[in-house]
Amino acid sequence: MRFNRVAVGLCVVMLAAVAALRGFAAAAEDDTSEFAAADAQILSEVREHSEVMQNLEYLSDNIGARLTGSPQLKQANDWTAEQMKKYGLVNVHLEPWTMAHSWTRGAATARIVAPAEHPLTIASAGWSPSTPGVIRGPIVYFDAKTKADFEKFRGKLKGAVVIYQEPAVLSPPKPDDVNEEYVRAMQAPPPMKGQPAPPSPFAALIEVARARTDFFKQEGVAAVLRDSNKPHGLLNMTGVGGEKFDVGAIPSAFITGEDYRMLWRMLKHGPVRIEMEMTNTLGNKPVEVYNTVGEIRGSEKPGEVVILGAHLDSWDLGTFVGSGNGLDGQRNGIDGGAGSRPHTG
C-alpha cells in the first residue's frame, strides 16, 4: 500500500458530525438552542442503534483480509456501497483507479544455521520478490547513516542477508519515539504565503532509504531483514513496491522483535549465517481497484463539502484496519436514523 495509503473507502462528502459538533457546543450553553433537539436524536441513535461492531465484525470475519488489489477488497467495496445506500447516502458509486501489479503472499521460512541452529519467524514485506529458491548467507549489519557511509561496505555485501536497524527496547517503559523528528515535522503548520517550506526530515529519510536500496542492489545483497520492533512475536508490515506497486528491488522480510534481537546478540560474538526462502506471486498486468464513495447532501449549502475518508483495505497478515471506516459508516447511519441533515454537503 502506497505511502499515502490508498485512502480506499468511505470517502463521505459532508457528515452529520458537522451538525453534531456544532450542536454539542451550543447545547452546553443553551439547551433551548436550535441544535438541542438534533443533538438528542443523534445521541439516541448512538446509544440505541449502533452498528459499529457489527460492521467491523463483518469486514474482519466474513470478508477477511483486504489487501490492495485483491478480490476481497473488491468484495468489501461492494458491501460498503450497499451499506451506504442502506444508511441513506446518495450518489453512491465505486471510483476506479489502476495499480501496476497485484501481489499475493506465499510461504516465508528462515533459520540460523551457524554458529547454532535456531528457527526464525519471518513474513515477506508487501510486494517483495521471491528468493531464487533457498538462499544461505552471512548476516551483515549495515550501520551506514548517510550516503557517505555506504563506501565502507563497498565490495562486502555480495550474497549477504542485511539488517540495518539498531534494535530498541521492547519491554516497558518505552523509550522516546525514534520517529518523532519525522512525525512532528509533518504536524507543523504550513509556511506563510510567499515563504519557502522548511526542509522535510521525512523526505530526507526516504531519499536515504532509496539510495540504500540502490546500493544493496548494486552490491548483490541477497535479502534484507527488517525488525518488526514489536513484543510477543508480533510481525510488522509495510510494502517495498513504492507508490506504483512495482515489485521490490530485493527480497525483503520482517522478522519478529525477539528473533531480531537474538541475531543482534549473536553478531556481537562472531559471524552468523542464516538460510531463508520466500515464494510470492506478482500479478503480470495492471489491476483496477476502487474507492467507495457516497454523499450526504447538505440542507442549506450543498455546494460546500467536507470530506471524510478511511482505509477499507488491510494488510493480509490481519483483518482489522477498520476502526476508521467502521466509525465513518456508523456516522452515516446515525445521521440517517436521526433524520438529521448537515448544513453543508
N, C-alpha and C positions, 0 to 999 in steps of 0.2 A: 504494500500500500504506500502510495507516494507520500512525500514528506508532509504536504498539506492535507493528507489523509483522506482524500477521495470524497469527503463530505457527502457520502451516499445516504440519502433517505430523509424523509420527514422534513423537507425544507418547506415550512408552513408560512405563507405570507400573511402577516398580521394576526397575532394571537390574542385570545381573550385575556391573557395575562396582563396585557397593557391596561385594559379596563380594570382588572382586578387590583393591580398595584396602585393605580390611582385611587380606587375605592377604599383600599385598606388605609391609606394615609388620611383620606378625607373623613372616613368614618371614625377614626380615632379622635378627631376634633369635634365632629358634629354628627351624631347618629341619625339626624334627620336629613342629611345630605342626599342628593340625588343618587349617589352611588351605594348607599347603605343597603337598599333592597337587593341590588345586584350582587353585592358582597355576600349577603345572606344566602342567596340562591347558589352562588358558586361554591361557598364553603359547605353547603348542604350536599352538593354533588360530590365534593371531595370526601366527605365523611361517609356517605351512604352508598355511593355508586362507583368507587374507584376500581379501575381495571388495570392499574399499573402492573401488578404482579401477574395477573392473568395474561397480559400481553407479553411480558418478559418471559414467562414460562413457555408460552407457545413458540416464541422466537428461539429460545435456547434449547427446548426439549423436542418440539415437533419438527422444527426446521433444522436446528443444529448449527454447526459452524458455517460461516458465510464468508468464505474467502473471496476477495475481489476477483470477478471473472468466473466464478463457479456457478453451477446450476442452482445450488442452494441460495445464493444471493438473489438470483432472478426469482426464485420461489418467494423469498422474503419481500422483494419489490412488489410482486403481485398481491401478496397477502396484505401488505401495508396499504396499498392502494384501496383495497376493499374495506379496510378498517377506516380509512379516511372518509370514504363515501358513507359508511355507517355512522360516523360522527357528524355528518352533515357538511363536510367541506365541498367546495365546488372546484371546477377545472382540475380535477384530479387526473394526473397523467404520469407516464414514465418518460423521463427526459434522457435520451441516449447519448453516450459518448463512447469513444473507442480506445481500448488499451492494446498495446503491441502484442502481448503474449499472456495467456493464462498459464498457471503453474500448479502442479499437483505434487504434494509431498510424498516421498517414498520412505523406505527404511533408512535409518542412520545408526550406525554402530561404531563404537570405538573402545579401545582398551590400551592401557600402558603395557608394553612388552618388556621394558628394561628400565631400571635395574630389577624391578619385581613386577609381576603381573597384577593389574588392578582393572576391573571393568569401569567404564566411564559412561555417563548418561549424557547424550547429546541430541540435538534436533537441528536439522538444516535451517539456515536462515532463509526467509522467503525469497524466491527467485534465484536461489543458489543453484549452480550447475552440479551435476553429479561428479563424484570422483571417478577416475578411469579404473574402476574395479577397486580392489583392496589396495590401499597405499600404506607404506611404512616410512617413517621419517623421524628426525630428531625434533624435539620441541625447542624453539628458539624464542627468547623474549626480545621483542623489538622495542627498545626503550627510547627510540627517537621521538623527540617532541617537536622538532622543526625540520624543515626540508634539508637544512644544512647537516643535520644529524644523520640523514639517511646514508651518507657516504661511508660511514664506518661499517656498514653492513654490506657494502658492495662486494659481490662475489661470494657471499657466505650463506645465502638463503636457498640455494637450489635444492629442491626436494624436501625442504623443511616444513613443519607444521608450526605456524607462527602464532604467538599470543602477544598482545601489545598493551594490556591494561594492568596497572598495579592494583591488586585486589584491595577493596575497602573492607572494613569490619562488618560482618553480617549480624552480629549479636548486638542488642541494645546496650548502652544508649547509642543512638545513631549519630554518626559524625555529621558535620556540616554537609549540606548538599554540594556534591562535587560539580554539579552542573549550574550552580547558582549564577556564575558570571555570564552564562549564556542565556538562562531563563530570565533573569532580572532585566537584561538589556531589551528583551522583546516586550517587556511590560512597560517600558518607558514611553512617555507621550511622544508624538511625532514632533519634529523640529518646527519652529516658527516659519511662516511663509517667507521664502527667499533665503532661508538658512540651509546649509548642507546637512544631510543626515550624518550622525556620528558613525564611525566605523563599526560594523557589526561583528562582535566576537563570535557569534554563531556562524556567520558566513566564513570567517577565517577558519573556524573549526572544520567546516565542510570542505573547504579548499585543501586543508592539510590531509583530511581523510581521503579525498580524491587522489591527491599526489601519492599518498602512501599505497593505495591500491594499485596505481600505475607502476610504482616501484616494485611492489610484490610481483606483479605480472611480468615485468622485465627480468626480474631476478630468478624466476622459476619457482616461486613458492608453491608448495603442493596443496596447502589448505590453511585456513585461518580458523582459530577457535576463539570465541568471544565469551567473556564472563557474563553469566546471567545476573550476577550480583543480587541474588535473592536467597533467603534461607529455605530450609526444609525441602531441598531437592526440587524447587520450582525452576522452570525454564522461562527465560525471557524470549521475546521475539520481535523482529523487525525485518524489513526487506533489504536486499542488496541490489535490486534491479533498477533503482532510481525512479524518477517520476514517469519515465516512459515504459516501465515494467519490462525492461530488457533483461536478458539473463545476466547474472552477476559475472564479474571477471574471473573470480577464483572460488572454488568450493569453500563455503563458509558455514559454520555451525555455532550454535550456542551450547554451552556446557554448564551444568549446574554449578552454583556457587561453591558447594563443598568440594566437587571434583577439581574445579579450577584452583582452589586454594591448596589442594593436595599436589597438583602439578607445580605450583609455585614453591611449595616447601621442598619438593624433591629436587627442583632445579638448583636450589641453594647448595646441594650436596654433590652435584655432578650431573652428567648428561642423562637425559630422559628420552626414550623412544616410544612412539605410540603407533598403533595400527588403527585405521579407520576406513569406513566405506559409507557412501551416501548415494542413493538412487532416487532422483527426482525426474519429473516429466515436465517439459516445457511445450506449450502449445505452438504449433507451426504456422499460425496465421493470427491476424488481429481479431479481437473479440469485442463485441458490443456489450456494454454494461449500462446501468441506468441509475439515475436519481429518481426517487419517488416524490412527487410534488403535488401539493394541494393548497387551496386558498380559503381563508375566512374573510369574506368581503366586509369592509367597514360600513357602518351605518351613516356616517357623516362625511368622511373624507376617503372614499375608496381609492382615490388616486395616490394616496400616500401608503407606503409599505413598511412593515417591519419583518425581517426575515429571520426565521429560527431554523437551525439545521442540526442534525445529529448523525452519527455513524450508524448505518444499518449493517455494514459489513463487520466481520470479526476475523481475527486470526484463526487458523484451523486447529490450533492446539487447545482452544477453548471455544465457548459459545456465547459468553456473556460480555459483549461490548454493547450493552443495550440500555443502560440506565438513562442515557440522554434521550434515545428515541422512545423509550417507554414513557417517560415523563412528558415528552412533546406530544405523543399520541393522546395521553390522558388529558392534557390541557385542551386538546381539540374536543374530546368527549365531554369534559366538564363544561366547556363553553356551550356546546350544543344542548346538553341536558339541562342547563340552567336557562336556556333561551336567551342568552346574552350575546350581543354583538359588539365588537370593538368599535371605537370611533373612527380609527383609520384602518385601512386594509388594502 
